[in-house]
Amino acid sequence: MNSTVFPAVRRTGRLYARWAASLVSAALLTGVVGCGGGDAAAPPDLSAPPTNVRWVPFQGVSLPQTDQGPSSQTDGAATGFDHSPTGAGVAAVVHAVRLAIADDGQWSNIVAREVVPGAAKDEWAVNRVQLSISGPADPVYAPRLLGYRITEYGDQRAAVDVYTEYSDNSRAVNHTTVEWFAQDWRLRLPDPQSTTRPIDPVNELPSGTVKVEAPK
């Protein structure tokens, strides 16, 4: 709040009383206008679902394409997500699945454009070189998306649980993190030294899950 320096005056008589009263009124008005701050910004809606969901095939798995992203798909890499909770949720889903099932000709471009640089990315690439995926995912092991739940959200980072189902009706949750990097949401791979389990089995989807269920 701005402060006012009062001039030295003779503090007697009606003139001073009127002058003091006017200053008090002005100070109160300034406080109301300057310190009120207006309405506080509404918190982001972490459960807002994506809109205009379409399903596109990738390596035998159906992935969402929505108004919140991805807006571009080039050489297997999906980019262009809204800087919003919904954009972060869709990005987590798309990045996690694409990275897991990309074939030998796709993965290097995907990791370059969908993953945050760092030691975890480098180690993942070293391990991926030693594998070979030449075709679509085996239907027995291919995940079917059920939805996601944002457990933490900030403008630069979001923690997103991605829920999937498999051919034997078992379900799993993939604990992912996405970061706003180079004007897009990218996947932050787990630290190589982390002992936290990235995937856990689940029976039911928890409350707050944004259901984005892929067709069977």
C-alpha positions in Angstrom: 0.0 0.0 0.0 1.3 3.5 -0.8 2.2 5.7 2.2 1.5 9.5 2.4 3.8 12.0 4.1 1.7 14.5 6.0 3.0 18.1 6.0 3.6 19.7 9.4 0.6 21.9 10.5 -0.8 23.4 13.6 -2.9 20.6 15.1 -5.6 22.8 16.6 -9.0 24.2 15.6 -11.6 23.2 13.1 -9.3 23.6 10.1 -7.0 20.8 11.4 -9.9 18.6 12.3 -11.4 18.9 8.8 -8.0 18.4 7.2 -7.2 15.3 9.3 -10.6 13.8 8.5 -10.1 14.3 4.8 -6.8 12.5 5.0 -8.2 9.6 6.9 -10.9 9.2 4.4 -8.5 9.4 1.5 -6.2 6.8 3.2 -9.1 4.4 3.8 -10.2 4.8 0.2 -6.7 4.2 -1.1 -6.5 1.1 1.1 -9.7 -0.3 -0.4 -8.7 0.4 -3.9 -5.0 -0.5 -3.7 -5.0 -3.5 -1.4 -8.2 -5.2 -2.2 -6.7 -7.1 -5.1 -10.0 -8.0 -6.6 -11.2 -11.6 -7.0 -8.5 -14.2 -6.5 -7.7 -16.2 -9.6 -9.7 -19.4 -9.8 -7.6 -22.6 -9.3 -7.0 -24.7 -12.4 -9.6 -27.4 -13.1 -7.6 -30.6 -12.9 -10.6 -32.7 -13.9 -11.7 -30.9 -17.1 -11.8 -33.5 -19.8 -10.3 -33.0 -23.3 -12.7 -32.0 -26.0 -13.3 -33.4 -29.5 -11.5 -36.6 -28.8 -10.6 -38.7 -31.8 -8.7 -41.9 -31.7 -5.7 -42.5 -34.0 -3.8 -45.8 -34.3 -0.1 -46.0 -33.3 1.7 -49.3 -33.4 -1.5 -51.2 -32.8 -2.7 -48.9 -29.9 -5.4 -46.3 -30.1 -4.2 -42.9 -28.8 -6.3 -39.7 -28.3 -6.0 -36.6 -30.5 -8.0 -33.7 -29.0 -8.5 -30.0 -29.1 -5.8 -29.7 -26.4 -3.3 -31.7 -28.4 -1.4 -33.2 -30.0 -1.5 -30.7 -32.9 1.3 -32.2 -34.9 2.6 -35.7 -35.6 5.8 -36.1 -37.5 7.9 -39.3 -37.9 6.2 -40.9 -34.9 6.6 -37.9 -32.6 3.4 -36.2 -31.3 3.8 -32.5 -30.2 1.8 -29.4 -29.6 -0.2 -29.5 -26.4 -2.1 -26.8 -24.6 -0.4 -25.1 -21.6 -3.2 -26.2 -19.3 -4.0 -29.2 -17.0 -6.0 -30.9 -19.8 -3.1 -30.4 -22.2 -0.7 -31.9 -19.6 -2.9 -34.9 -19.0 -3.2 -35.7 -22.7 0.5 -35.2 -23.2 1.3 -37.6 -20.4 -0.9 -40.3 -21.9 0.4 -39.8 -25.5 4.1 -39.6 -24.6 4.2 -42.5 -22.2 2.5 -44.9 -24.6 4.4 -43.8 -27.7 7.7 -44.1 -26.0 6.9 -47.6 -24.7 5.9 -49.1 -28.1 7.8 -47.1 -30.7 9.6 -49.2 -33.3 13.2 -49.1 -34.2 12.7 -46.4 -36.8 10.6 -44.1 -34.6 12.0 -44.1 -31.1 14.9 -41.8 -31.6 12.7 -39.0 -33.0 10.1 -39.6 -30.2 12.7 -39.4 -27.4 14.2 -36.3 -29.0 10.9 -34.4 -29.3 8.8 -35.7 -26.5 11.2 -36.2 -23.6 12.9 -33.6 -21.4 16.7 -33.7 -21.8 18.8 -35.1 -19.0 20.5 -38.2 -17.5 17.3 -40.2 -17.5 16.7 -39.6 -21.2 20.3 -40.5 -22.0 20.2 -43.8 -20.0 16.8 -44.7 -21.6 18.3 -44.2 -25.1 21.3 -46.4 -24.2 19.1 -49.2 -23.0 16.7 -48.8 -26.0 19.5 -49.4 -28.5 19.9 -52.9 -27.1 16.3 -53.8 -27.9 14.5 -54.3 -31.2 10.9 -53.6 -32.0 10.0 -54.0 -35.6 6.3 -54.1 -35.7 3.0 -53.2 -33.9 2.5 -54.1 -30.3 1.4 -57.6 -29.6 -2.4 -57.5 -28.7 -1.7 -59.6 -25.6 0.5 -56.9 -24.2 -0.8 -53.8 -25.9 -2.3 -51.3 -23.4 -5.8 -49.8 -23.8 -6.1 -46.4 -22.3 -8.7 -45.8 -19.6 -7.9 -42.3 -18.4 -5.6 -40.2 -16.3 -5.6 -38.3 -13.0 -3.5 -35.2 -12.3 -2.1 -35.5 -8.8 0.0 -32.3 -8.9 -0.1 -29.3 -11.2 1.9 -26.2 -11.8 2.6 -24.1 -14.9 5.9 -25.7 -15.3 5.4 -29.3 -14.0 2.5 -31.8 -13.6 2.4 -35.3 -12.0 -0.1 -37.5 -13.9 -1.2 -41.0 -13.3 -2.1 -42.8 -16.5 -4.5 -45.8 -16.3 -4.5 -48.6 -18.8 -6.1 -52.1 -19.2 -4.7 -55.2 -20.8 -6.2 -58.2 -22.7 -6.5 -60.3 -19.5 -8.6 -57.5 -17.9 -5.8 -56.5 -15.5 -5.2 -52.8 -14.9 -2.2 -50.7 -14.2 -1.2 -47.1 -13.3 1.8 -45.5 -14.8 3.1 -42.6 -12.6 4.4 -40.0 -15.0 5.7 -36.4 -14.8 5.5 -33.9 -17.6 7.3 -30.5 -17.8 6.7 -27.4 -19.8 9.8 -27.4 -22.0 10.5 -25.5 -25.3 6.9 -24.3 -25.3 5.3 -27.8 -25.0 4.6 -30.5 -22.5 7.3 -33.2 -22.5 7.7 -36.3 -20.5 10.2 -36.3 -17.6 11.6 -39.8 -17.3 12.3 -41.1 -13.7 15.8 -40.5 -12.3 18.0 -43.5 -12.9 18.8 -43.7 -9.2 15.1 -43.6 -8.1 13.7 -46.6 -6.2 10.1 -45.5 -6.7 8.0 -47.9 -8.7 6.9 -46.2 -11.9 4.0 -48.7 -12.5 1.6 -50.3 -10.1 -1.3 -52.7 -10.5 -4.8 -51.3 -9.7 -8.3 -52.7 -9.4 -10.4 -49.6 -9.7 -10.0 -46.1 -11.1 -9.9 -43.6 -8.2 -12.2 -40.6 -8.0 -11.0 -37.6 -9.9 -9.9 -39.8 -12.9 -10.5 -38.1 -16.2 -12.0 -41.0 -18.3 -10.6 -41.0 -21.8 -11.4 -44.6 -22.7 -10.0 -46.0 -25.9 -12.4 -48.2 -28.0 -12.0 -51.9 -27.6 
